[in-house]
């Protein structure tokens, strides 16, 4: 399928092939888009990021807030050397 492409400023004019497909070019290869059909027959493509189910918990509001607080703590808390022997001893008391 050969598409008809004419540059018009930042937009492109493309022709949908006989199979119903539209080629956006290699720049967009492998990317996800939300396809929205809007009034007047227009189609709006919005670039999307897909988050795997197993990683979605990181994006939940409560977890984002916890991570933000941890980041703020790390920024305001001076770094210090850790005495591993004391840490192991302290961890052993908690177990």
C-alpha positions, -999 to +999 in steps of 0.1 A: +000+000+000+015+033-010+001+063+009-004+098-004+017+122+019+018+159+016+034+180+044+012+209+055+029+227+083+030+202+112+002+181+098+001+153+072-024+144+046-026+106+043-049+083+023-063+052+039-055+021+019-080-004+005-074-026+036-084+003+059-049+009+073-032+042+077+006+044+078+020+071+101+056+065+093+085+048+111+087+076+137+055+061+153+063+024+148+056+003+179+038+031+198+003+029+212-025+054+203-060+060+217-083+063+187-112+087+193-140+092+168-152+128+172-180+148+158-180+154+120-163+121+112-128+131+124-105+106+141-082+119+168-051+099+177-036+104+212-002+089+220-005+066+251+018+047+274+007+012+284+015+001+319+017-037+326-009-049+352+019-061+375+033-025+376+000-006+378+002-004+416+030+021+414+006+046+396-022+043+422-027+077+440-019+063+475+014+047+463+023+079+443+018+099+475+040+075+495+067+076+469+066+114+468+069+115+506+099+091+505+115+113+478+110+144+500+125+126+530+155+115+509+161+151+497+160+166+532+178+138+551+216+139+550+234+108+538+253+088+564+275+058+564+257+026+576+273+004+603+263-030+588+270-049+621+246-026+640+220-029+613+222-067+612+220-068+650+190-044+650+173-065+623+178-096+643+160-081+673+129-074+651+127-109+637 
